[in-house]
Amino acid sequence: MFQYPQPFTHDFNWKDLIERGDVVKFRFPVADEIAPGEQPKLRPCLLLDVIERNGETFVELAYGTSSDGCANRGYEVLVKQAGSRAAAGLDKPTRFVCARRVIVHIDHSGFECDDENFGPLLGRLDKPLLERMNDIRARIQAEADIAAHYREERRREQVRWVIKDRGFR
């Protein structure tokens, strides 16, 4: 029996494909760049983490820019080499500033979707840049843990002084 050949179509959604190290198109909110009523500029952003909470999916995105500024040195992933740029889907050298990040819902309207299947996905970091991103993520997490430790230590000290002022031992 002859069957009419049909083109193979993918039956997946870009939201099911995303993972750490992906580069996506997103309208990253920057207050000083836009006039009231306008949308932020569409830019490449680095997906730092995919977070599942109560059945909802959120993503942590790092700001991407082609400007060669000096701000936030040590917290950036530089994508300069032609092969790295091609893998990430970038047409010019880009730096992802991991100190400037935002957590948004996967259905946020800031994602620019040109393709139904791949949506805002541009590409993915290559292995050396992925390792650099993980080093930065670890550094940010360590700093957050240290800050939480000091906050807890200050809270305990305040409680201790309140108890001491009441005359308790």
Buried (B, 14 or more C-beta within 10 A) or exposed (E): EEEEEEEEEEEEEBBEEBEBBBBBBBBBEEEEEEEEEEEBEBBBBBBBBBEEEEEEBBBBBBBBBEEEEEEEEEBBBEBEEEEBBEBBBBEEBBBBBBBBBBEBEBEBEBBBEEEEEBBBBBBBBBEEBBEBBBEBBEEBEEEEEEEEEEEEEEEEEEEEEEEEEEEEE
